[in-house]
């Protein structure tokens, strides 16, 4: 990523290029969330800057960009998008440098339309740029957080190595991007040109993409209690938490909703909600914004900070029910990962509740539910720029649905079900879009019974995870009943697992704490442009002869491009394949290592051909358990996906 800028503007196609997950929309049709905005990648726009990427190497700016490509601007350079439809609001995903000692900087970005300056956006890196080993640091000059951990960079344990290795600082920079929203001064028409111009307040500005949309007029909730009547300040100068709480108390008594009108309301702690409806004017119009506040002493749950959030009561206290939140933004102030902190946008236990039409930004986890709880629906939300997950069903969440949500730039799993201590059951993640999780997986299941992942679109996981994950780990309850993974698409998934020094599958199954032995149906999925394998079954080396993965059935699958194999098996177990078609495969179709004992009878992992598997990836000589093991096969970058 050099400093030389393009002298002339990059020529582009005559019309705007609209994408979904950086692909032509027809390639992912019917998968993912229905959203109000249209996505345009900066590399497809006109620019006199420099296109960076494509690159899938972790800790690089292109790798964390949507589609693994972006545009780098020096001061005064620009990128110009042509609106594909009428719009009065834009979202810009960008990166600017960190401060030399961490903590971030701010810089303006000029916004002009058809050659006339219209606004100045304020960009910041205060919520980006993490470093070092988990749980990460904001200090680019920090020494290793865990010198007793094995690291890939030296293939050693630094504290046990003589002479000690030289560790380059900053060590493992990551989480480079943020996004900013701007309501334009009026509606502009399809064909109008939005130009973004970098300032000299940042050494460089990377523009990843622009989302444009037509935002409607503010919603007015009739027959509701307006929080301004209780003293809430819509200018954000005074703490609005007491006024909102007073409105909630009276609304519960009167059985009417609470209304958050247009404005910015300052809230710096948790608002406890139970048996109440809170409605905003729309998430572009109503913002509930808070700063992170240090707690002295720490809270009983271990939190050392608090911040803005809407929380159900703790499950131990009976939890909350009949909570309905809709139509506003929760804007947090979380800049570091502290796992004990409860600084999530929405939390606690909420049964028979709904969360709709929210924009959740800069919190630790957008929605972290600690059950037991049941019957909750989370839909039509946008959750971006989180330090950890976007959503986690944690402990005893049942009969709940997460659908039609858009997730981008999480610092951990995008959407997760984690059945720690108590089983999760009969939950569904349906028709969500998850893009660019910096760490871990787009969608992850940790234990559970009769859960479903369907119709989702997952793109561009960065490291130590992948697109869709089924894992017996983190102390989760066993998988029982069925696991249905149906009709999903992953794009540019299959990341590099730095601890194992191998590539993962776009979908991967991991037996670490126990066997995975359930009715696993993986049907109708598309795995596109896989960096390594499309499908992986794996266990960790210390338990490779203890645990197995059995009962997985794949059917009606399309695999377009693998850097290595279609299937990588690194565990005891079995899987059946039916109507699984693959093309542009970079290595042997089945990389079967079993559990690495290599008995004379063949691999400990058995593959069954149930018929209709096209593309030559599954040959008779591989069946049922021929050892074809190549521990780290060379990667052949696949071509871009195309019409099947």
N, C-alpha and C positions, 0 to 999 in steps of 0.2 A: 504494500500500500504506500506508494511513493508520493512525493509532494508535487510532482509535475502535473499541471492541469491541462486539459484539452484546450487547444487554442481556439478551435471553431466549435460551434454548437453541434452536438451530436444529432444527425438526422434521424427522424423517427417516422413511423407510419403516419399517414394523413389524418387518421382519426384516433380517438383515445382508445387505449387498450385496457379493458376491464378484466380483472382476474378474480379468482377465488383461491385462496392459499397459493397465490402466484402461478396458478394454472388457468388455462382457458376454462370458463365455467362449465362447458358441456362435459368436460372430463370428470367432473365431480358432481354432476347433476343429481339431485335427490339426496345428497349427503350433506350433513351439517346444518347449521342454524340459518333460518331466514332472518336477514338483517335489513335495517333501514338504509344502510350506506352501500356505496359502490367503491370497491377497492381498486386502486391504481398503483402499480409498482413504479418506483422512481427510475429504475433502469429502462423502463419503456417510455419515459417522458423525454422531452427535449431538455438538454443540459449542456453547459459549457464546463461542467465539472468532470470528475473521473469515476467511471463505473468500477466498483470493487467487487471481487468475486467472479464466478461462484467459488465458494470454499466451504467445506464442512468440517474444517479443523477447529476443535474447541478452542476457546479463548481468543478468537479472532472476530473482528467486526462483521465480516461477511457471513460467518457461520450463524450468528444470532439474528441475521436479517431474514425477513420473509422471503422465501425462495432462494436464500443463501447469496443474495446479490443486493447491492444498494448503490447509492451515488454519494461520493465524497466531494464536498465543496470547500474551497479555500475562501477567505474573505472576499466578498464582492461577487462570487460566482452564484449561479442560480440553477434551479431545476423548474421546468414549467410544465404543468399538467393542463390538458384540455378537458373541461367538464363533460362527462358523458350524459348528464341529465341535469335538469334544474336543481340548484342547490343553494342553501343559505347558511351552511355550516360545514366545517372541515375538521378532520382529525389528522394530525401529522405525527408519524412515528419517526423518531430521530435519535441521534446520539451526538453529544459533544464531549470534549475531554473532561476528565476529573481535575480537581485542583492538585497541584504538585504533591501535597501532603494528605490528600483525601478530603472528603467533605463536599466536593462538587463546586461548580461555578454556575453562573447564569449568563445568558447571552441573548440578544434580540434576534429575531428572524423576520425579515421584511416580507409582507404579503401584498402583492399587487394583482389587480385584475385588469386584463386587457391593456397593460402598460401603465396603469394608474395605481399609485400606492393607496392601499385601503386600510391596512392595519399592521401592527407590530406584535408578533407573538413573543412571549418570554419563554425561552428554553432553559432547562436546568439539568444538571447532572447530579443534583443533590440526592436523588432517589435511585441512582444507578451506581455502577462501578463498585462491585464487591471483589474481594481478593482472598487468596489463601485457601486452606482446607476448611471443610465443613466444621462449624457453622458460619465460617467466613468472617472477614474483617473489613472495615472501612479504611484501613491504613495500608497504602501501597508499599510502605517500607517495613511492614511487620515481618518478623521471623516466622518460621513454620509454627503453626498452632499446635501441631502434633508431630514433633520430630521422631516419635516412636512409632509412627505409621509408615508402612511401606509406600513408596511413591514411584510412579512410573518414570519421572524425570531422571532419576539416577538408578532405577531398578534396584533400590536398596532401602533399608531402614536407616535414615540419616544418623540418628543418635547411636547406632550400633556399627557405624562404618568408619574405618580408618584408612587414609585420612578422610575427614568429613567432606561430603560433597559440597560443591559450590552451588547454591540455590539462587537462581536469578530472581531479582525483584523488579517490579512487583510479581509475585508468584500467583499464577493462575487468575489473571484478571477476567472478569465475567460480568454479566448482567449490565450490558452497555446501554441498552435502549430505554427510552421512555416515550410517552406520547402526550400531546397537548391538543386541547379542543379550542376551536374558535368559532363563534357565531359571527357571520359576515354582516355587513351593514344593510344588505338587502338580498333578495333572491337574484342569482345570476343564472343565465340560460345555458343550456347545452351548447357546447362550442366555445364558450368563453374560456379565457386562459388564466389560470391561477399560477402565478410565479412566486417561488420562495427563494429569497436572496439571503445569503449568509453574511453576517456582520464580522467586524474585526475584533469583536470581544471574545471570540473563540478561535483558536488556531485552525480548526477545521470543524465542519458540520457535516454529519452524514445524514442524508434523508433516505429512509427506507421505503415509505409509501405514503399515500394520501388517501383518506376515506372522505367522500363527500356525500351529503344527504340534504334532504329538505325537511327541516324541523317545523312542526306545526305550532300553532298558537298554544299558549299555556292552558293546561286543563284547569277548570274550576270545579271543585267538588261541592255540590250544593248540599245543604242540610248537614254540614260538618262544622266542627269547631276549628276556627282559624287560630293558629298559634300566636298570631300578632295580638289577638284580644287578651292574651295572657302576658304580654310584654316581650315576646320574641322579636329580636332585632333582625330584619331581613338584610341589613347592610353588613352584618357580621362583626360589628364592633363590640357587642356585648355578648356574654355567655347566654345562650338560648336554652341550655339544658333544663333549668328550673321551670321555665315557661312551657316547654314541651311536656315535661312531666306533669305539670298541673293540668294541661289540656288533656293528656291521656287519662288522668284520674277522673275528670268530669265526663269525658267521652264514654268511659266504661259505665259510669252511673246512668248516663242518658241513652246508652246504646246507639251512639252515632259515631261517625269517623272523625279522625283528626286530620286537618288540612294543613299542609306545608305549602304556602304560596310561593310565587317566584321570589328569588333572593338567595343569599348565602347566610346560613345560620351557623353560628359558632357553637360547637359541642366538643368538649375535651374529655369526655368520660362515657361510660356505658349508659344508655337509656334502657331500662328494663321494661320489656313489653310482654303483656299477657292479655288475651281476650280483648284485642284492640285492632282497629284498622287505621293505618296511617297512609295518607295519599298525598303525593306531591303533584306539582303542576307539570311534571315531565322532567326527565333527568337532565335535559339541557337547560331547564329553567330553575329548578330547585336544587340547591346544593347544601348538604349538611357537612360542614368542614371542621376539622379539629387539629390541634397540635398534640404531639406525643408528650405526656407528662410523667416525670419520674416519680416513683412511689417510695417514700421513706417513712416507715419500714416497708419492705415488700408485702404484697398481699398474701393471704393464706395459701392461694393456689400457686405461689411462686412468681407471680408477675412482678417485674420491677418497673414496669411502665403501665399506664393506661392511655386511652385515646378514644376517639370517636367510634361508636359502635352501637348497634341495636341488638340486645341480648335477651333471649328467653331465660327464664329462671333455671337454675341448675336442676338437673334431673333428680339429684338427691333431695331437692326441696319440692319435688312434684312436677318440675318442668312447667312450660307454658303451653297453651293451646289457643286455637282460633286467633292467630296473629296474621295480619295481612298487611304487607308492606309493598308499596308500589310507587313508581313515578318520581323518584328523586335520586340524586347522586350522594354517595358517601365518599368523601375525599379525606383520606387519612394522611399521616405524617410519619410513616414507618420507614426508616432508613437503614436499619440493621436487623439481622436475624437473631433473635433471642427466643429460644424454643419455649421457655416458660411463660413468655408474655402473652396475655390475652389482649391483643390489639388487632382483633379481626373486625371486619366490617359488620358481619352478622354472626352471632354465636349463641351458645347455650343450647337448650332443648326446646323445640317448638313442634308440637304435634298438630295435625289437622290445620295446617297453616299454608300461606302462599307468599312467595316473594317474586314480584313481577316488575319488569320494566325499569330495573335499577341500573345505575352505572356505579361500579365499585372500583376505587382507584387508590393506590398507595397505602393499602393496609397490609397486615402480615399475611392473613388468609382472607379471601373475600367472604366466604361462608364456611365456618367450622362448627359443625353440630356435634355436641356430645350427648348421645342418647343415654337411656332408651327414649325413643320418640317414634312416632309413626304418622303416616298420612299427610306428608308435607310435599308441596309442589314448588319447584324453583324453575321459573321459565322466563324467557325473553329478556334476560339480563346481559349486560356487557361487563366483564370482569377483567381488568388489565393491570399490568405493572405491579404484581404482588411480589412480596419478598419470599413467600412460600406458596402454598396451594391456592388455587382459585376456589375450590369447594372440596370439603372432606366430610363424608358421612362416617363419623367415628363413634363406635360402640353402640350396638343395639338399635340401629336405625332400620325401620321396616316399612314396607308398603309406601315408599316415597319415590318421587319422580323428579329428575333433572332433565329439562328438555329445552331445546331451541335457545341455548345460551351461547354467547360468543366470548371466548377466553383467549387472551394473548399475553405473552411475556410473564409467565409465572416463574418463581424461583424454585419451585418443586412441582409435584404432580399437578397437572391441570385440574382434573376431576378424579377423586379417589373415594373408594369405599374401604374403610379400614375397620375390620371386625375385631378390634382388640378387646379382650376380656369378655365380650358378649357378642353374640352372632348378629350380623346384618342379614336381612332376609327380604326377598321379593321387591327389591328396588330396581329402578330402571334409569339408565343414562341414555337418552334418546335425542338424536338430531341436534347435537351440539357441535360447535366448531372450536377446536383447540389448536392454537398456533404458537410455535416457538417457546415451549417450556425449556427454560435454560438448564434446569437440572431435573433428572428423573423422567417421568412419563407423561404423555398426553392424557391417557386414561388408565387408571390402575385399580385392580381389585385385589384386596388383601383379605382372603377368607370370605365366607358368606355362603348363603344357601339360596338357590333359585333367583339369582340376580341376572340382569340383562344389560348388555351394551349394544345399542342398535342405532344404525343410521347416522353415525357420527363422522365427522371429518377431522382428522388429526394430521398436522403438518409440522415439519422442521424441529423435532426434538434435538437437543444439542449434545448432552452427555449424560452418562451413567443412568440411562433409561432409554425408552423408545416410544413408539406410538401407542400400543395397547399392551398392558402387562397384567398377567395373572400370577400372583406370587404368594407362596406360603412362607411368610416372613414377618418380621416386626411383631412377633408374638400373637399373630392373628389366629382366630378360630379356623377350623378346617373348612375346606370347600366341601359342601354336601349338596344333595339335590342336583340341580342343573346350573350350568354356566352357559348362557346363550350370548354369543358374540356374532351379531348378524347385521349384514348390510352396511358395514362401515368402510371408509376409505382412509388409508394412510398415505402420506406423500413425503418423500425424502426422509423416511424414518430408517431405523436400524443404525444406532449410534455406536461409538467406540466406548467400551467399558474400560476405563483407564486402570482400574485395579486388577482386572484380569488380562488386560492387553489383548482383547479380542473384540470383534464386532458383534453387536446384538442383532436380533431379528426385529423387523417392524412390529411384529407381535411376538412376545416372548413369555414363556412359562418357566417359573423358577421355584424349585423345591429346595428350600433352605431349612425351614423349621420342622417340616413333616411332609408326608406324601401329598400329592395332589391326585385324588381319585374320585372324580365326580363325572357326571354326564356333561361333558364339554362339547358343545355344538358350535362350530365356527363356520358359518354358512353365509354365502353371498357377499363376502368381503373382497375389496380391491386393495392390493398393496402395490403402490406405484413408486418407481424411482428409488428403490431401496439401497441405502448406502452399503450395506453388507447383506445379511440374509433377510429373506422375507419372513421366515418362521423359525423360531428357536425354542428348544426344550433344553433346560440346563439345571444343574445343581452345583453347589459349591464343592470344591475339592475335599474338604474334611468330611463331608457327609455323602459323598458320591455313591458309597456302597450301602447307605442307610435308607435313602428316600428315592421314590420313583414318581413318574408322572404318567398316568394311565387314563384311557377312555376318551381321548380327544378325537373328534371326528370333523374333518374339513370337507366342505362340499361347495360347489358352485363358486369357486374362487378364481379371481384373475390376478396374475402377478406380472407386472410390466416393468422389467428391469431389476436385476439384482447385482450388486457389486461382487458378491460371492455366490452362495448357493440359494436354492429355494428353501431347503430345510437343513437346519443344523441341529443335530441331536448330541447332547453332551450329558446324558442322564440315563438311568434305567427307565424303561417304560414302553409305550406303544402309541401309535396314532394311525388313523385310517384316512385315506384321501379318495375323494370322489369328485369328478368333474372339476378338477383343479388344473387350470390352464396357465402356462408360463411361457414368457418369451424374453429375449435379451438377458439370458442367464450368464453370469460371469464366471462360474466355476462348476464343479460337478453338482448335479441337481440335488443329491442327498449327501450331505457331509455327516456321516454316521460314525461318531466316536463312542457311543454308548457311555459307559462309566469308566472308560479308559483302562479296562483290564484286558481287553482284546482276547477273550477266550477262543478256543479252536472252534466252538460252535457258532461263532459270529457275535456281532454286537449285542449288548444288553438292551438295545432299543429296537423294537420291531415296527416295520412299516408295512401297512396293508394297502394294496391297490384295489379299490372298490369299483374301478372302471371310469372311463371317460376322461382320464387325465391326459391332456394334450400338451404338446410343445417339446416332448422328448426328455423332460427333466426326470421322469420316473421310469427307469428302464427295468425290465425283468431281472437282469443280473444283480440289481441292487436289493432285491426282495428275498426273504423277508427282513434280513438283518445283516447284509454284507457290510463289513467294515470298510469304509471309504474315507477314513479319518485324515484330514489335514488340519492340524491344530490352528494355524493362522494362514489361511490361503491368501494369495495375492488378490488385490481388489482390482476389478475391471469396471471403471465408472460406466454406468448404463446410460443409454441415450434418454433424452427427455420423453416422458409418456406421450402417447398419441392415441388416436381413435382406435378402439379395439376392432 
